[in-house]
Amino acid sequence: MLTNHLHLLSFFAITGEAIPKSKIQKMAYIAKQMGMPLNERYHFHRNGPYSEALTVRIEELCNLHFLEEKREKGSVTYHLTTQGQTFLDQFHFSPNAFESLCQRLNHCSNVSLEIMSSILYFEQRDGHAGNFIERARSIYEERELTDAMNSLEKQRNVGLFN
C-alpha cells in the first residue's frame, strides 16, 4: 500500500512545484503511460482519463500532511510538504528519468494535457486514436489540437513515450 503512496509522492517531488488539481489526473496518466510506476486504474471521463483511486490517494497524502492543498482564487493546487520530503528521504529518493517530463507537463495547458492524455488513452485501449481525433476536431480549436499532437509527437521522438 505505501509503495503506491511513495510513487505518487515522487511524482509531486520531481515536478518541483505546485500542481493544479485540474492537471493532476492528466499528468499522472501520461507519466504512467511512459512507464512511471503509478498503479492507478483509469476510465475515460469527459475531460480525459480519470482515476478515482488517484483522487483518494491524494486525499490520504493530504491527511498524512505529506501533500498540502492550497485554494486561491478558485484554483486548487497541491505540493509536497517538508514532511512529505522527509518521508521520501527515508527511502533514499532522488529525482529520476521522469523529472524533466513531469516538469514540462506541468507547464502545458489543461487543454493540451487533456488532448495528449486522451490520445494516449485511446491508443492504449483501441490501438489507435483516430476516432477521438475526429471527434476532437469539433470540440477543440484546430490550433489546440495541432499543438497537443505536435507536443506528443515531439515527446515520442525523444523516446519518452512507449
C-alpha positions, 0 to 999 in steps of 0.5 A, a space after each residue: 500500500 505505501 509503495 503506491 503512496 511513495 510513487 505518487 509522492 515522487 511524482 509531486 517531488 520531481 515536478 518541483 512545484 505546485 500542481 493544479 488539481 485540474 492537471 493532476 489526473 492528466 499528468 499522472 496518466 501520461 507519466 504512467 503511460 511512459 512507464 512511471 510506476 503509478 498503479 492507478 486504474 483509469 476510465 475515460 471521463 469527459 475531460 480525459 482519463 480519470 482515476 478515482 483511486 488517484 483522487 483518494 490517494 491524494 486525499 490520504 497524502 493530504 491527511 498524512 500532511 505529506 501533500 498540502 492543498 492550497 485554494 486561491 482564487 478558485 484554483 486548487 493546487 497541491 505540493 509536497 510538504 517538508 514532511 512529505 520530503 522527509 518521508 521520501 528521504 527515508 527511502 533514499 529518493 532522488 529525482 529520476 528519468 521522469 523529472 524533466 517530463 513531469 516538469 514540462 507537463 506541468 507547464 502545458 495547458 489543461 487543454 493540451 494535457 487533456 488532448 495528449 492524455 486522451 490520445 494516449 488513452 485511446 491508443 492504449 485501449 483501441 490501438 489507435 486514436 483516430 476516432 477521438 481525433 475526429 471527434 476532437 476536431 469539433 470540440 477543440 480549436 484546430 490550433 489546440 489540437 495541432 499543438 497537443 499532437 505536435 507536443 506528443 509527437 515531439 515527446 515520442 521522438 525523444 523516446 519518452 513515450 512507449 
